[in-house]
Amino acid sequence: MVTKIETWGDTKTRTSEKVRSLSKGIGLLRSIVIGGAIFSLLSVPLLLNVQTTRYNSEISSLTFKRQKMQSKIIDKKAQIDLILETNFPNTTVVKIDGRIFFIRKGK
């Protein structure tokens, strides 16, 4: 019987060591999961905010370029109309649907 008690005590010690090592592993796993969850909760919104800011910047840049090109087109149209009016003074100017037509008068 004495042998059984010693074996039982040995088994109890081994079991408690296994429980401690298992609890350390579970604690480490739990801390990794919690850390990963906190990191993802904090980093994902920041990444989305950076992307949104970048796209808003690109949109405003493209809008500025479009407005600049439109003003150049309007300037060129005005220059063409001025050249036609100065070089062909005997023409009649007709505007149809926003377009300017220069019609030459007969001789």
C-alpha positions in Angstrom: 0.0 0.0 0.0 2.8 2.4 0.7 3.9 2.0 -2.9 0.5 3.0 -4.2 0.5 6.2 -2.1 3.9 7.2 -3.4 2.8 6.5 -7.0 -0.4 8.5 -6.3 1.7 11.4 -5.0 3.9 11.1 -8.1 1.0 11.1 -10.4 -0.5 14.1 -8.6 2.8 16.1 -9.1 3.0 15.2 -12.7 -0.6 16.1 -13.3 -0.2 19.5 -11.6 2.9 20.1 -13.8 0.9 19.3 -16.9 -1.9 21.6 -15.8 0.6 24.4 -15.2 2.3 23.9 -18.6 -1.1 23.7 -20.3 -2.3 26.9 -18.5 0.8 28.7 -19.6 0.2 27.7 -23.2 -3.5 28.7 -23.0 -2.5 32.0 -21.4 0.0 32.7 -24.2 -2.5 31.8 -26.9 -5.1 34.0 -25.2 -2.7 36.9 -25.1 -1.8 36.5 -28.7 -5.5 36.4 -29.8 -6.4 39.4 -27.7 -3.3 41.3 -29.0 -4.2 40.5 -32.6 -7.8 41.5 -32.1 -6.8 44.9 -30.6 -4.2 45.4 -33.3 -6.8 44.7 -36.1 -9.4 46.9 -34.4 -6.9 49.8 -34.3 -5.1 49.4 -37.6 -8.0 48.6 -40.0 -9.8 52.0 -39.5 -6.5 53.8 -39.9 -5.7 51.9 -43.1 -9.1 52.7 -44.5 -8.7 56.4 -43.5 -5.4 56.6 -45.4 -6.9 55.1 -48.5 -9.9 57.5 -48.3 -7.6 60.4 -47.9 -5.5 59.3 -50.9 -8.5 58.8 -53.2 -10.0 62.2 -52.1 -6.7 63.8 -53.0 -6.6 62.1 -56.4 -10.2 63.2 -57.1 -9.5 66.8 -56.2 -6.3 66.8 -58.3 -8.2 65.4 -61.3 -11.0 67.9 -60.8 -8.5 70.7 -60.9 -6.9 69.3 -64.1 -10.3 69.0 -65.8 -11.2 72.6 -64.9 -7.8 73.8 -66.2 -8.3 71.9 -69.5 -11.8 73.4 -69.9 -10.5 76.9 -69.4 -7.8 76.3 -72.0 -10.4 75.0 -74.5 -12.6 78.1 -73.9 -9.6 80.3 -74.4 -8.7 78.6 -77.7 -12.3 78.9 -79.0 -12.3 82.6 -78.1 -8.9 83.0 -80.0 -10.3 81.2 -83.0 -13.4 83.4 -83.1 -11.3 86.5 -82.7 -9.0 85.5 -85.6 -11.9 84.7 -87.9 -13.6 88.1 -87.1 -10.4 90.1 -87.7 -9.4 88.2 -90.9 -12.8 88.0 -92.4 -14.6 91.3 -91.6 -17.2 90.9 -94.3 -18.7 87.8 -92.8 -21.9 87.5 -90.9 -21.7 85.8 -87.5 -24.5 83.4 -86.7 -24.9 81.6 -83.4 -26.8 78.3 -83.5 -27.0 76.1 -80.4 -24.0 77.8 -78.9 -21.9 77.4 -82.0 -20.6 80.4 -84.0 -20.8 80.2 -87.8 -19.1 82.7 -90.0 -21.0 83.2 -93.3 -19.3 85.0 -96.1 -21.3 87.7 -97.8 -21.7 87.5 -101.6 -19.6 89.7 -103.9 
